[in-house]
């Protein structure tokens, strides 16, 4: 069976969030199961320079504003996974974020840039672009690839199976309705109702209407998006397609996230020999200007700094965190007001709060290893990967009971502590007070070193690898 994955990001070449990690790991896990798996991505600068052995498959154009488009085929530098790259310099050879210009605003031609991604996927499905390889299943990821199922559905000659995975429903790929003239889609009748969303175009809606199967990245999120609270106006459509909707939990690529082999760490360690974690903590504390002590709870945030991620709640709970004797290290970027709040907190408490605004992959690994507690107080969370990384690194996640966080973190209660199933801390209400209360509980339990070690070990030995999830995806493909 031949599977084509279609996405805007792939780790380690282009990454703004967990999508890139999934697109790198899931196809590789499927290939390990014997499926003939390839990935299609836009030719962003880091992709063009990072994919190895690129060879031309076909040149065509003009298309979507680009005079010339070249489809190339190469391999990922780490896994060797075959990757199609859309080489369209006019659309993709731009500095910075894949979606935003230097002014922090969306590129004004994003509808064309990502329509081309879906269009090429459909023409690979037809066999017109690569006569030597034609997919049986086209699996698209998030709104950027949302038009692939629509282009395939519009062609009566194609019966290619299509799967669409929702990584974050909040980003619906919205554009002015008159942009349809750039897309090469017939916007009338059923096709218009399948892409029009309250007077705009929605790439996300197009995928939800036209894909043969829809998947969310955790079972709980699949249920939540069918409600008005989490459905972003698409909950009715998702309820109507309930028989075609499933939830498959994301996995972890332990080739990348494993404290035994992680080259970013000061000292490697594992569940049986955890001393290296203390070395990682003391080293980072010293670098940050904090008091160096394994007895002081070190809390961390490794995240986009947005209200979706509940980081404003961390700012509200910060006085309680500091009063409980904790230290806080933050890495990420996002909303200007949230960033400003953390900058101010670090300036006011330089011996207890440190903030790194930006993306640094190695530093993210080091912080995950050094911390005792990872804060993930999201208002909604489709799956979440940082809590899974934290578990393997012996860092206890403190999360809100939503989406994939609810599916993976078992709250430390008297009952779960007694039966040995606890692996973190959970709270329910999206308030600073609720978060602060659980921080106090976690810091108190941290001082019971024997009990803490028990919970740590439980998390470190859990297996959230892609093996089970890849098997579930293969079963989904075979059903359609």
N, C-alpha and C positions, 0 to 999 in steps of 0.2 A: 504494500500500500504506500502510495506517494503522498506526502503531506507538505503543503506550503504554508509556512507561518508568515504573516504580514504585519509589520510593526514599524513605528518611527524610531525606536531606540533598541539598542542591544549592548549589554555590558561586555567588555570594558570600553567600548568605542564611543558610545553616546548614552549618557545616563542623566536623567533628572529625577528619577524615583525608582520604585520597585519594579515598574514595567520592564526596564532594561534587564534586570536580574532574571525575570521570568523568561523573557525572550531568548536569553543566552542559555538558560539551564533546561527548560522544558523540551525544546527540540533536540538537544543533546541527549536527554534521557530517553526520548522516543527513539532516537537513532540507536541507542544502546539496546533497545528492545527489538531491533531488527527492522524498524520502519525506515523507508527512504525519505528522509526529512531534509528540507531546505528552508531558508529564510529569505524574505525580500525586504530590503530596507532602502530608504532614500540615501543618496550619495552626499551626506554631510561631509565637511572637510575631514573630520576625524575618522570617518568610515573609509573615505577614499585613500587615506594614508595608512589605515590600520589593517584592512582586509588584504590578505596576501594572495599572490598568484592571480591577480585580476586579469581576465581575458574577455574580449568582446564577444557577446552573443548575437546582438542585433543593434543596428542603428536606425532610428526613425525620427520623424518630426515633419513639421512643427506640431507641438502638442502642449496644451495648457500654458501657453505663453512662452515656452522654450522653443527656439528654432531647431535645435538638435538634441535628441535624447539618445543615450547609448546604454543599453542593458548589458551589464558585465556580470561575470560569475567568478567568484574566488572562494577563499576559505577563511574562517575565523582564525586569528593567530594563536589562540589557546587550544580550542577544542578541535580545530580542523573541520568544523561544520560547514557544508557548502552554503554560500550566501550569494544571492543575486543583489546587485547594487544598481540603483537607477542613477546613472551619471548624467545629471542635468544641471550644469554649473549656474545657469541663469536663475534656477529655482532654489538650489541647495547650497551652493558654495558661498556661505555667509558666516560671519564670525558670531560667536556667542551661542545663546540658547537656540535650540532647534525651532522654537515657536515664537520667540520674542526678538524684536529689534533692539539696538543699543539703547533706545529710549524706554525700554521696559514694556512696550506695547506689542500686541500681536502684529506679526508681519501682515500687511494689508492684502497679500495674495495667498494667505494660508489655505484658502479654499481650493486654489489651483494646485498648490504644492502637494497637498495631501489627497486631492482627487486623483492626481497622477499616480500616486501609490496604489490606490484601489483599482485604477484603470489598468495598470500594468499587471496587477495580480489577476484580473479577469482575463487578460489576453494571454497570460501564461497558462491559465486554466483551459483556454481554447486551443492551445498548442500552436498558436501563431507566432509566438516570440522565441520559443525554443523547441525545435522539432524533435529534440532528443529526450526531452523530459516534460511530462504533462502531469500535474497533480490530480489525484482522486479527491482530495479534500483541501479546501482553502480555509485556513484558520486565521481570522483577523483579530487584532488586539486593539481595543479602545477606539475612540472616535476617529483618530488619524487614519485608520484603515477601514473606517465604517462604510465607505462606498463600495468596497470590493464585493460584498454580497449583493448590493443593488445593481452594479454593472453586470454581474453574473446572472442575476434574475431577469434582467432586461433582454438577455440574449436567449431566444427560444431554442437555439441549437445546443445550449449548454445544460447539462444535468449534473454539474460538479456539486458535490456536497459542500456546504458552507457551515462553518462554526464561527461564532463571534463571542469573544470573552470580554466582559465588562470588568475593567480594572478600577474604574472610578466613574460612577454615573453622573457625578456633579459636573464633569467636563463633557458637555454634550455636543461640542463642535458646531456652534451656532454661527450663522452668517446671514447677511441680508438676502431676502428672497430673490432679488434680481440677479444674484450671483449664479443662479442656475444656468444662465446663458453660457457660462464658462465651463460647464461640467460635462456637456455631451450627453445629458440624461433627458429623456422625454418627461417634462414636468407637466403632466396633465392626468386627470382621472385618478386611477389607483396609484400611479407612480407619484403624483403630487401629494396625495394623502400619506404616502409612505415616507416622505422626506420633509414635508412642511410641518413646522412646529410653532404655533401661535404667531404666524406671520413671518417666520424666519425659516431658513434651511437648518436642518439638524443632521449631521453625519451620524451621530449616535442613533437617532430614531431610524434612519435609513437602514442601519444594520439590524436593529431590533425587529423591524418589519420583514426584512428580506432574508436574513440568515435562516437556514433550516434548523439550527439549534443555537441556543443562547446559553452561555455559561457565565456564572459569577465566580469570583476567586475565593469564596468560602461558602459553606452551607448556610450560615446565619445571614450573610449579606444577601444571598439569593432570596431569602425570605423577607428581609428588611426592605429591599427595593420594590417589593410589591405593596408597600404601605405608603400613604401620603407623606409621612414624616421623612422617609428616606428616598422616595421615588422621583423627586425633581420633576414632577409633572408627567412622568412616563410610567407611573405605577399602574394606571389602567391598562395600558398596552401590555405591560409585563404580566399582569394578572390574566389577560386574555390569552397570552402565550404560555401560560403556566405549565402545560404539558411538555413544552419544548425548552423549559428553563431548568437548569441544574446548578449546583454549586460544588466546585471541586477546589479543595484547599491548595494554595500554593505550597511549594516545597522550598527547601534550602539546598543550595549548591555547596556541599561540604568540601569541595575542592578549593573553594574560595573562603568559606567561613568555618575554620577549624582551628581552635587554639593550639592543637598539637603541632601544626605545620605552618601557621600564619607567620609569614616573614616580617610583618609589620610590628610584631610584638617584641618587647624587650626580653622576655623569657617565655618560652612555650610551656604548656601545661595541659593536663586533662583531668578527668573526673577522679582518677586514682592517684594522681600526683599533682595536686592543685597549688603547690607552693609558688609556682611561677606567677599565678594571679596576684599574689601579694607583692611580688617584685614589680609587676606592671603597675599596680596601684601606687606604690611608694614613689616610683619613678615619675609617674604623671603628676602626682601631688607636688613633687618638688619642682617640676617644670612650670606648673601653674602658679607657684608661689603660695600654695596651701600648706598648712601644717601636715607633716608627713607622719601618718599613723594609720595602721590597719584597723584600729578600734574606732575611728571616725567614719560614719557611713558616707560614702561618696555616691551621690545620685547623678544621673546623666540624662541628657536629651540628645538624641541623634535623629534629626527630623527636619522636614520643611517647617519653617516657623510660621504657621498659619493658625487661624481660629478653627479650621476643620480638625487640625491635629490637637486642639485643646491647649495650645501653648499659652494662651492668655490665662488659663486656669492655673498654670504653673506659676505665673507671675503673681496671681492672687494668693497662692498658697506659700509663696516664698518666705514670708516672715515666720510662718509656722515651721517650715523646713529648717530654717536657720536656728530657730529657738530649740528645735529638737537636736541640735548639734550636728546637723548635716552640712555637707559641702555639695556644690552644684557645678557641673561642667556642661556646657551647651555647645553643640555644633550644628550649623544649618543656616538656611537663609529663607526669606519669604516676605510676609507682609511687613511694610515699613514700620507700622506702629508696634508690632510685636518685636521686631528687631530693635527698635528704639527702647522698648521696655527692658529688654535683656541687657542692652548696652548700659543703661542707667543703673540696673541692678549690679552689674559687674563693677561699675565705677564707685558705687556706694559700699560694696562689700568685696574689695579686691582680694582679701584673704580667704574668702569662702565661695565666691562666684566667679566663674571664668566663662567667657563667651567667644567662640570662633565663628564669625559670620562668613559663610562660604562653604564650598564643598572640598573636602580633602579625604579621599578614600582611605589612605593609610591612617590618618588621625581618627577616622570613624572606627576603624578596627581597634586602635589602641585604647580609645575611650570605652568601647564596649567591653574590652578585656579588663580594664582597670576599675570600672564602676562596680558597686555592689548592687545598685538598684537602677533600672531603666524606666523612665517615666514615659508612658504612652497614653495620655488622657483624652484620646480622640473623641470628637463629637460623633463622627462616624468613621469606620475603618473597614474597607472592603475585605482585606485580608490582614495586612501588616506583615512585614518581614523582620523588622528590627527586634520584635519580641522573640522571634524564633532564633535569630542570631544570638540574642542575649542569653537565652536558655543554654545553648551549647557552650557559651563562654562563662557559665556560672554566675551570671548577672541576673538577679531576679526581676522580672518585669512587673511593673505596677500599672495596670491598664483599666480603661473603662469597659464595661460589659457590652460591647457592640461588635458586630461583624466577626471577622476572623480572630479578633482578640478574645471574644467570648468562646470561640471554638478551641483555642489553644492554651489559654491560661486558666489554671485551676486555683481558686482563691484559697489562701492559707486561713482556714477556719479551724476551730478545735477538732471537728470531725475529720477534715482532710489531713490535718497534721498527724492525727492519731493513725489514720489508715495509710499514710505515706503517699498520698496522691497530690498533695499541694506542690505547685511549682512557681507561685507568684502571688500577687495581690490584685484584687478586683474591687472597683466601686461602681455605683450605678448612676447617680445624678451628675449631670454635667455642670458642676459648681465648684468653685475654688474651695469651699468649705468641705465638701465631700472628699475631694482630692487630699486636702490637708489632713483630714482625719485619718485617711489610710496611710499617708506618709508617716504620721506619728506612730501608727501601729507597726509599720515596716521597720522604722528605726528602733522601736522597742524590741522587736523580735531579733533584729540584727545583733543585739547585745547578748542574746542567747546563742553562743557560738556553736554549740553542739546541734541545736535544732536548725540553725541557719545552714550548717554544713549538710544536714540531711536533705533540706529542700534544694540546695544547690545541686547536689549529686543527682537528685531525681530529675531536674531539668537537663543536666548535662548528658544524661544517658538516653533521653528521649530521641526518637528517630523521626525527624521531619524531612527526610530526604525526598527526592522527587520520585522514588521508585513506585510508591503506591499511587501518587497522583498521575504519573505517566500511564500506569496501567488503566486508571479510570478514564483518561482521555482516549486511550486506544480503544477501549470498549465503546465510548461515545462515537468515535469515528466509524467503528464497524457497524453500529446500529443504524447509521444513516448511509 
